[in-house]
Amino acid sequence: MKLLFTGKYIILLLLALGLMACQQTEKRKKTQPDKKEIRESLIKANKNIVRTEEQEIEDFLKRYGWDMEKTGSGLRYMIVKQGEGTKGKTGRIASIAYSIQFLTGDTLEKSPEGKPLQFIIGKDDVISGLQKGILLLKEGDEAIFVIPSHLAYGFTGKPGSIPPKTTLVYHVKVLEIN
């Protein structure tokens, strides 16, 4: 009789624990954020980031008095010297001299004298803003690109040299396109 009595308590205890576990699962379900709400929140945050970056670019352009063309992707460009050579095209090899600046005007990097950057247009590992920009140019052109962060190094930046969400200004001279 004593074993049967203890067994009933064990069964009741197990049932109670099971019921509590189910209630905890229900509480967890209710406290998890709605995926739609998360998505909408992220979209709103991203729009704010883009809007802020756009304003920084506009302020920069006003400061320098530059009237630049803007592509659908957000790349801004201005051809400061017209060349007469071969046009940039996917699959061709571009050879450029360049300098990169931040919107503050601080220089980040320059191509070494006599050692131009060479890359296959549309194929090599250079930022997409430079890839898109070079397609607008031809051999001998000199241009300035203002490349928003989403066409440069994005949310991660380039550790050690380029902070996250950084707009870059490229001064480019197209030396050769083969």
N, C-alpha and C positions, 0 to 999 in steps of 0.2 A: 504494500500500500504506500509506503514511504517513497519508493522508487517511482511509482506512478504519479504521485503528487509532485515530486521534483521534476519529472519529465514534462508535466503540464506547464510548470513555470518556465522551463527551458523553451518549450514550444511558444508560450506567450511572449517570452523575452525575444525570441527570434522574429516573431511576427511584428512586435513593436519596433525592433531595429529595422526591419524591412520597410515598414511604413514610414519611419523617420527618413530612411534613405530616399524613398520615393518623393517625400516632401522636399528634401534638399535638392533633388534633381529639378523639381518644379520651380523652386526658388532660383536656381541657377539659370534656368531657361528664361525666367522673367527678368533677370538682371543683365542678361547679355544684350548688348546694344543691337539695334535693328541694322541689318546690312545696308538697307536703303538710306538710313540716316547717316551712317558712316560714309557712304559713297557721296552723298550730297554735301556733307561737311568737308570732305577732301576736295571736291570740285570747287567749293566756295573758297577754300584756303588757296588752292592753285590759282584761281582767278585773281585773288588779291595779290599774290606774288607776281603774276604776269603784269597786272595793272601797275604795281609799284616799279617794276623793272622798266616798263614802257615809259613811265614818267621820268625815271632817271635818264633814259636814253634821250627823250625829248629835251630835257634840261641840258644835257651834254651838247646836243646838236645846236641849240640856241646859243649856248656859251661860245661855240666856235663859229657860229654863223653858217653852218653847213646845210645845204638844201640837198637831201639825199633821196634817192629812189628807195621804195620799200617793196620787197617781194611778198608773196602770199605767206611765206614761212616766217616772216618777221625780220629777215636779213635786210639791212640797209647798206646801200652802196653808192659810191660817187666815183666816176672815172675822172681823174684829174689830168691825165695825159692819154691821148688816143694813139694806139699803135696801128700797124698795118699788116700784121702777120696772121698766122693761122689762128682760128677761133678755138677756144676750149671746147672739148667734146669728150664724153665718157669713153674711157679706154685709151685715150692719148696720155702721153707723159708730159706733165707740166714741170717747168723749172722756174722757180720764183725766188726773188730776194724779198725779204719781209722784215717788219718789226711789229711787235705786239705790245699794246698798251692797255692799261686799265682805264676806266672812265675818269679816274683822278688825274690822268696824264702821265702817271708813272710808267716807265718802260719795263716790261716784263722780260722780253727776249728779242734778239735780233739775229738774223741769219749771219753766220760768220762771213767776213769779206772773202769773196772768191769761192765760197762754198754754198751755192744756192740749195734750197730745199727742192727735192725732186719727188714727185709722187704720181701714181697712175690715177687719173681723174675717175672718180666713182668707185675705185677699188681699194686704194691704200688707206692706211690708218691715220688719216688727218681728220680734224673735226668736220662735221657735216656743214657747218657754216662756210668754211673755206672751200669745201667741195662744191657747194652751191654757188658761191661767189665766183670761182674760177670759170664756171660755165658761162658767165656773163662777159668774160673778157677774151681778148685775143693777144697774140704775141706783141710785145711792145707797150701794151697798156699799163698804166699806173693807176691804182685805185685805192680807195679807203673803204673798208668794210666795218660796219658796226654789227657785231655778232652777238645776239642775245644768248643768255646762258643755255637755253634749251637746244641751241645749235652749236654749243661749245662743250663745256664739261658738266653742264647740268647741275643737279642737286648734290652731286658728290664732289665736284671740283676736281682738282689734280693735286693730291696730297703733296705738301711741301712747296707748292708754287702758286696754285690758283685756288682761291677759296670757293666754296660751294655757291651756286647761283650768281656767277660773275659774268658780266657782259665784257666782251673783248673788242678792242679796236685794232684791226689789222691794216697796215700800210703795205701794199703789195705792188711789186713790179714784175710783170710777166716777162721773163727773159727768153723763154723758148717753149714751144708746144710741138711735140712730135707725135 
